[in-house]
Amino acid sequence: MCVVAVLLAACTSSLGAAPADPRANPFSTASFAVRANPYTFGQDPFWTTDGRVLSNEKDSSGTEQVYVSHLNGTAIRCLTCGQPGPNGFPQERAQGDWILFCSWRGQTSTFGAPCLGGIGSDLYVMRPDGTHVTRLTLPGGANEPAGVPYDNYHPYWSPDGREIAWTHVEYRDRSHGGTQWTMLTARFDPRPSRAPQLTRVVVVGPAGDHAYETQAWAPNGSGFLYTSLSSAGDRKTGWLNSELFFLRLRGGGASRQHPTAVHVTDGHPGWDEQAVFTPDAKNVIWMSSRGSPTWYQTVVTAAQQARYEPPFENDVAGPMFVLTVLDRSFHTDLYELDRSTHAIRRLTFQNRVVPEFSFDPQGTKLLWTTGDHSHTFIGTFGISSRRRASTRPTTDARWKDAPRHGKRLAPAPTAAMTTPAFKPANLPTVVTDGLVLLEAQLTELSRRLQDLPRGGSCCRPASG
């Protein structure tokens, strides 16, 4: 990517946070203390309703599997060992009776990791003891046309456990619109007498010149957060700028058939992704690269100031993501946005990569594992323990603390993850075509910068 050499300008931004009334919004002013957990989990650990942790770890063969254990790693059990893998991204339903997870099993074209973005993920559920494994999405289904490489990723249960939202990607050639990203919701039907299934599937984020990633639901179930890598015609946001939005599905005149989108973040050229609401829904916590200027931030800033907005953001978003995370300077930290005042404060100063994270059942602690898989951290808000703002469904007593029997299968010890090598030859042609297009668009952006009054030195973020 030598064409981006002219884009290496320093990109900095100041963050101002207006004071807030702690009585009105305790999460916005409470202290936030971070400590390392004695046990290191896989990339996307998830707290269960009884305080244990679901995670994806490597089994003795090196295959990623779904495990459950206490926070300190004791009483660990493997729930998917002996099944095809890799398996990952586990999340417990609020009722405690089903676990949602992702798998590549049965797929011939794969890339990335199950439910973390790439190719080949399908959605599955199982009982908390690892039984009754059921596939919810499959090739040739209504949303997975046969013969087209696809991915289903970043699925999230609604707070009442009745719905699932996720992102679906189809890798079509450019003559058919290029890569098609959609966001979907569906009802989860447990079907006591038969296998569970998804019903009433609705596309709430349509395909087009967009790239999406679904995030967590609002505590009251009115909608969910999502990441968009599309300017959607807003040149202030800028080309391929990763921004957070809230998709309202209920209330305020919105419905699943006619949702409304609200821009959450501020148009900063840093990478903004992975988001949750605080339990009182007054704040959004997300990860951002804005504190560590990178190649990506420079490119977005250059596009903003050159007013560059070429088509097919849907086709080049994937390659841009891969190149962004392969940058050794790419770091993210946690930030918090007060939804009423739009004040932003930085919660962590680790200069690592923070991927997925989740709240504990009491709603005062966050759990995450660094992107290099070297440490798991717990961040605690300095407020008294509190229940989530929404009423949680009654936990199914049959599955509480399951499993209490079966083999104790500890994950295989693993070293810290090294930066992966990017091998385009492993990808379908429709994906590598996107990389070629991105190269051409970056070349054009470089050319346009030279036409600006200050040339390549133009590209510093606007103040404020």
C-alpha positions in Angstrom: 0.0 0.0 0.0 2.8 2.4 -0.9 0.3 4.9 -2.3 -0.7 6.0 1.2 2.8 7.3 2.0 1.7 10.9 1.2 -1.2 10.5 3.7 1.0 10.1 6.8 0.0 13.3 8.6 -0.4 13.6 12.3 -4.0 13.3 13.4 -4.9 14.5 16.9 -8.0 15.6 18.6 -9.0 17.0 22.0 -11.9 15.7 23.9 -13.9 18.0 26.1 -16.3 16.6 28.6 -18.9 18.9 30.2 -19.6 18.2 33.8 -22.8 16.3 34.5 -25.0 16.0 37.6 -23.9 12.7 39.2 -27.4 12.3 40.7 -28.9 12.4 37.2 -26.3 10.3 35.5 -24.1 8.4 37.9 -22.2 6.4 35.2 -21.0 9.6 33.6 -19.1 10.8 36.7 -18.3 7.6 38.6 -14.7 6.5 38.9 -13.7 3.7 36.6 -11.0 1.3 37.9 -9.3 -1.3 35.7 -7.6 -4.4 37.0 -6.2 -7.5 35.3 -8.1 -10.7 35.8 -6.0 -13.7 37.1 -7.3 -15.8 34.3 -7.1 -14.9 30.6 -10.1 -15.7 28.4 -10.5 -15.7 24.6 -11.5 -12.6 22.7 -15.2 -12.3 23.4 -15.9 -13.4 27.1 -19.5 -13.0 28.1 -20.9 -12.9 31.7 -23.8 -15.3 32.4 -26.7 -14.5 34.7 -25.2 -16.5 37.5 -21.9 -14.6 37.3 -19.8 -17.2 35.4 -18.1 -16.6 32.0 -18.7 -18.0 28.6 -15.7 -17.8 26.3 -14.0 -19.3 23.3 -10.8 -21.1 24.0 -8.6 -23.6 22.0 -9.1 -27.3 22.8 -6.2 -29.8 22.8 -6.3 -29.9 19.0 -6.0 -26.2 18.7 -9.6 -25.7 17.6 -11.6 -22.8 19.1 -14.5 -24.1 21.3 -17.0 -22.7 23.7 -16.2 -23.0 27.4 -17.8 -22.0 30.6 -16.0 -21.3 33.9 -15.9 -19.1 37.0 -14.3 -15.7 36.6 -11.0 -17.0 38.0 -10.9 -19.9 35.4 -11.9 -22.7 37.9 -14.6 -25.3 37.2 -14.0 -24.9 33.5 -16.1 -27.0 31.2 -16.1 -27.3 27.4 -19.6 -27.2 25.8 -18.7 -27.9 22.2 -15.6 -30.1 22.3 -16.1 -33.2 20.1 -18.1 -31.1 17.6 -16.8 -29.6 14.4 -15.3 -26.1 14.8 -14.1 -23.5 15.2 -17.0 -22.3 17.5 -17.2 -19.0 19.3 -18.9 -15.7 20.3 -21.1 -17.4 23.0 -24.0 -15.5 24.6 -26.5 -16.7 27.1 -30.2 -15.9 26.7 -31.7 -13.8 29.5 -33.8 -16.8 30.6 -30.7 -18.9 31.0 -32.0 -21.7 28.9 -30.2 -21.3 25.6 -26.7 -20.2 24.5 -26.3 -18.5 21.1 -22.9 -19.1 19.4 -21.3 -19.1 15.9 -19.6 -21.9 13.9 -17.9 -22.5 10.6 -18.9 -26.2 10.6 -19.9 -27.4 7.1 -18.5 -24.4 5.3 -15.9 -24.7 2.5 -15.1 -21.0 2.2 -14.0 -19.3 5.4 -12.0 -16.3 6.5 -11.6 -14.3 9.8 -13.2 -16.0 12.8 -16.7 -17.2 13.7 -19.0 -14.1 14.2 -16.1 -11.7 14.4 -16.3 -10.8 10.7 -15.1 -12.6 7.6 -16.7 -15.5 5.7 -18.5 -18.7 6.7 -20.2 -18.0 10.0 -23.6 -19.5 10.8 -25.7 -18.9 14.0 -26.4 -21.8 16.4 -28.0 -22.3 19.8 -27.5 -25.0 22.4 -28.6 -25.8 25.9 -26.2 -24.6 28.7 -24.9 -28.1 29.1 -23.9 -28.3 25.5 -26.8 -30.5 24.3 -29.6 -29.8 21.7 -27.3 -28.0 19.3 -29.4 -26.4 16.6 -28.5 -24.5 13.5 -30.4 -21.3 13.0 -29.0 -20.1 9.6 -27.8 -22.3 6.8 -26.7 -22.2 3.1 -29.6 -22.0 0.7 -31.9 -20.4 3.2 -34.0 -17.3 2.6 -31.1 -15.0 3.5 -28.2 -17.2 2.3 -28.5 -17.8 -1.5 -26.8 -20.9 -2.6 -23.4 -20.5 -4.3 -22.7 -17.0 -2.8 -20.0 -16.8 -0.1 -21.6 -15.2 3.0 -21.2 -14.5 6.7 -23.5 -14.0 9.7 -21.8 -12.2 12.5 -22.1 -10.1 15.7 -25.5 -11.6 16.8 -27.1 -10.2 20.0 -30.1 -11.3 22.1 -32.7 -8.7 22.9 -33.0 -8.0 26.6 -36.2 -10.2 26.9 -34.6 -13.1 24.9 -37.3 -13.0 22.3 -35.3 -11.6 19.4 -31.9 -11.7 17.8 -30.2 -9.0 15.8 -27.2 -9.7 13.6 -25.3 -8.7 10.5 -25.4 -10.6 7.2 -22.9 -10.2 4.4 -23.0 -11.6 0.9 -19.9 -11.4 -1.2 -21.4 -10.7 -4.7 -19.4 -9.6 -7.7 -19.5 -5.9 -8.6 -21.8 -6.5 -11.6 -24.4 -7.6 -9.0 -23.8 -4.7 -6.7 -20.7 -5.9 -4.9 -20.6 -7.0 -1.3 -24.1 -6.7 0.2 -24.3 -5.9 4.0 -27.6 -6.1 5.8 -28.8 -6.0 9.4 -31.5 -8.4 10.4 -33.8 -9.2 13.3 -35.8 -12.3 13.9 -38.0 -13.8 16.6 -36.5 -16.7 18.5 -39.0 -19.5 18.8 -37.8 -22.1 21.4 -40.5 -24.6 20.2 -40.6 -26.8 23.3 -41.8 -29.8 21.4 -39.3 -29.4 18.5 -36.0 -27.8 17.6 -35.9 -24.0 18.0 -35.9 -21.7 15.0 -35.9 -18.1 13.8 -39.2 -16.7 12.6 -40.4 -13.3 11.3 -37.0 -12.4 9.8 -36.9 -8.7 8.9 -34.1 -6.8 7.1 -33.9 -3.6 9.2 -30.7 -2.4 7.6 -31.0 -2.6 3.8 -28.2 -3.5 1.4 -26.6 -0.8 -0.8 -23.4 1.3 -0.6 -23.1 0.5 3.1 -21.1 -1.7 5.5 -22.6 -2.6 9.0 -21.8 -4.3 12.2 -24.5 -4.9 14.8 -23.8 -4.2 18.5 -25.8 -4.6 21.7 -29.5 -3.8 22.3 -30.9 -0.9 24.4 -31.8 -2.1 27.9 -35.6 -1.6 27.1 -35.4 -3.5 23.8 -36.3 -0.4 21.7 -33.5 -1.1 19.3 -29.8 -1.7 19.0 -26.5 0.1 18.4 -24.5 -0.6 15.2 -21.4 0.5 13.5 -21.5 2.0 10.0 -18.6 2.2 7.6 -20.3 4.5 5.2 -20.6 8.3 4.9 -24.2 7.8 3.5 -23.7 11.0 1.6 -22.6 13.0 4.7 -19.2 14.4 3.7 -18.7 15.7 7.2 -18.6 12.1 8.4 -16.3 11.2 5.5 -15.4 8.2 3.4 -15.2 4.8 5.2 -15.4 6.5 8.6 -16.4 4.0 11.3 -19.2 5.6 13.3 -21.8 4.4 15.8 -25.5 4.7 15.3 -28.6 3.6 17.2 -31.4 1.9 15.2 -34.7 2.4 16.8 -37.2 -0.4 16.2 -39.9 0.6 18.7 -41.3 3.9 20.0 -41.2 7.4 18.6 -43.0 6.2 15.4 -40.4 3.5 14.6 -41.1 -0.1 13.8 -39.1 -3.1 12.5 -40.6 -2.3 9.0 -39.8 1.4 9.4 -36.8 1.8 11.7 -35.1 5.1 12.4 -31.3 5.6 12.7 -29.7 8.1 15.1 -26.0 9.1 14.8 -24.4 8.5 18.2 -20.7 9.4 17.7 -19.2 12.7 16.6 -17.7 12.2 13.1 -14.1 11.9 14.5 -11.9 10.1 11.9 -10.8 7.5 14.5 -12.1 3.9 14.4 -15.3 3.8 16.5 -16.8 0.3 17.1 -18.0 -2.2 19.7 -20.7 -0.5 21.9 -23.0 -1.1 24.8 -25.4 1.0 26.7 -25.0 1.5 30.4 -27.8 -0.3 32.3 -29.7 3.0 32.8 -29.4 3.7 29.1 -28.1 7.2 29.7 -24.6 6.5 28.3 -23.0 4.6 25.5 -19.6 2.9 26.1 -17.6 2.1 23.0 -14.0 1.5 21.8 -12.2 4.0 19.7 -8.8 4.5 18.2 -9.1 8.3 18.5 -6.4 8.4 21.2 -3.8 6.7 19.0 -3.5 8.3 15.5 -3.1 5.7 12.9 -2.8 5.2 9.1 -6.6 4.7 9.0 -7.3 8.0 10.8 -5.1 9.8 8.4 -6.9 8.3 5.4 -10.3 9.3 6.7 -9.1 12.8 7.6 -7.7 13.2 4.1 -11.0 12.1 2.5 -12.9 14.5 4.7 -10.8 17.5 3.7 -10.5 16.5 0.1 -14.3 15.9 0.0 -13.6 12.5 -1.5 -16.5 10.1 -1.6 -16.1 7.4 -4.3 -18.8 4.7 -4.7 -18.6 1.0 -3.6 -17.9 1.7 0.1 -19.7 -1.6 0.6 -16.9 -3.4 -1.5 -13.9 -1.8 0.1 -15.0 -1.7 3.7 -13.8 -5.3 4.4 -10.3 -4.7 3.0 -10.0 -1.4 4.8 -10.8 -3.2 8.1 -8.2 -5.8 7.5 -5.5 -3.3 6.6 -6.5 -1.1 9.6 -6.1 -3.8 12.2 -2.9 -5.0 10.7 -1.3 -1.6 11.4 1.0 -2.1 14.4 0.1 1.4 15.6 -3.6 0.5 15.8 -4.8 0.8 19.4 -8.2 1.3 20.9 -9.5 2.3 24.3 -12.9 2.6 26.0 -14.8 5.8 25.9 -18.1 6.9 27.3 -20.7 9.2 25.8 -23.3 11.0 27.8 -26.4 10.8 25.6 -28.0 14.0 27.0 -25.0 16.3 26.9 -22.9 14.5 24.3 -19.9 14.9 26.6 -17.2 12.3 26.0 -14.7 10.9 28.5 -12.0 8.4 28.1 -12.3 5.4 30.4 -9.0 3.5 29.7 -5.5 4.5 28.8 -4.0 1.1 27.9 -3.2 1.8 24.2 -4.0 -1.8 23.4 -6.8 -3.2 21.3 -10.1 -3.6 23.1 -12.5 -5.8 21.1 -15.9 -7.1 22.4 -16.8 -6.4 26.0 -19.8 -7.0 28.3 -21.4 -5.9 31.5 -21.7 -8.3 34.5 -25.3 -9.2 35.8 -25.2 -6.3 38.3 -24.3 -3.8 35.6 -21.3 -2.2 37.3 -18.3 -4.1 35.8 -17.1 -4.6 32.2 -15.1 -7.6 31.0 -12.8 -7.8 28.0 -9.8 -9.5 26.6 -7.2 -7.6 24.6 -6.9 -8.1 20.9 -3.6 -9.9 21.2 -5.3 -12.3 23.7 -2.6 -11.6 26.3 -4.7 -10.2 29.2 -8.3 -10.2 30.4 -9.4 -7.0 32.2 -12.2 -6.0 34.5 -13.3 -2.3 34.6 -15.5 -1.3 37.6 -17.6 1.8 37.9 -17.5 3.3 41.4 -21.2 3.0 42.1 -23.1 0.6 44.2 -24.2 -2.6 42.7 -27.5 -2.3 40.9 -29.8 -4.4 38.8 -30.2 -3.6 35.1 -32.8 -0.9 34.3 -35.0 -3.4 32.4 -36.8 -6.3 34.2 -35.0 -9.5 33.5 -37.0 -12.6 32.5 -37.3 -15.4 35.0 -34.3 -17.7 34.8 -35.1 -21.3 33.8 -34.2 -23.3 36.9 -33.5 -26.4 34.9 -30.4 -24.8 33.4 -29.2 -22.6 36.2 -25.5 -23.4 36.9 -25.5 -26.1 34.1 -23.5 -28.2 33.5 -22.7 -29.8 36.8 -21.6 -33.0 35.3 -19.6 -34.2 32.3 -15.9 -34.1 31.5 -13.8 -31.3 32.8 -11.9 -30.2 29.7 -9.5 -27.4 30.2 -8.5 -25.4 27.2 -5.0 -25.9 25.7 -2.5 -23.3 26.8 -1.9 -20.7 24.2 0.6 -17.9 23.7 -0.3 -14.3 22.9 -1.7 -14.0 19.4 0.8 -12.6 16.8 -0.2 -10.2 14.1 -1.7 -12.4 11.3 -0.2 -12.4 7.8 -2.6 -11.1 5.2 -2.8 -13.6 2.4 -5.2 -12.4 -0.4 -4.8 -15.8 -2.2 -6.9 -17.4 0.6 -9.9 -15.2 -0.3 -12.6 -15.6 -2.9 -12.0 -13.4 -6.0 -14.9 -11.1 -5.1 -13.1 -10.2 -1.9 -9.7 -9.6 -3.5 -11.4 -7.5 -6.1 -12.4 -5.2 -3.3 -8.7 -4.9 -2.3 -7.8 -3.9 -5.8 -10.5 -1.3 -5.9 -9.4 0.1 -2.5 -5.8 0.5 -3.9 -7.2 2.4 -6.9 -9.3 4.7 -4.7 -6.4 5.4 -2.3 -4.3 6.3 -5.3 -6.9 8.7 -6.5 -7.2 10.2 -3.0 -3.4 10.8 -3.0 -3.7 12.6 -6.4 -6.5 14.8 -5.2 -4.5 15.9 -2.1 -1.8 17.4 -4.3 -4.5 19.7 -5.8 -5.3 21.2 -2.3 -3.6 24.5 -1.3 -1.3 22.8 1.2 -1.0 19.4 -0.6 -0.5 16.4 1.6 0.1 18.6 4.7 -3.6 19.5 4.7 -4.8 16.5 6.5 -5.1 17.2 10.1 -8.4 16.9 11.9 -10.4 20.1 12.3 -10.3 21.5 15.8 -13.1 21.1 18.2 
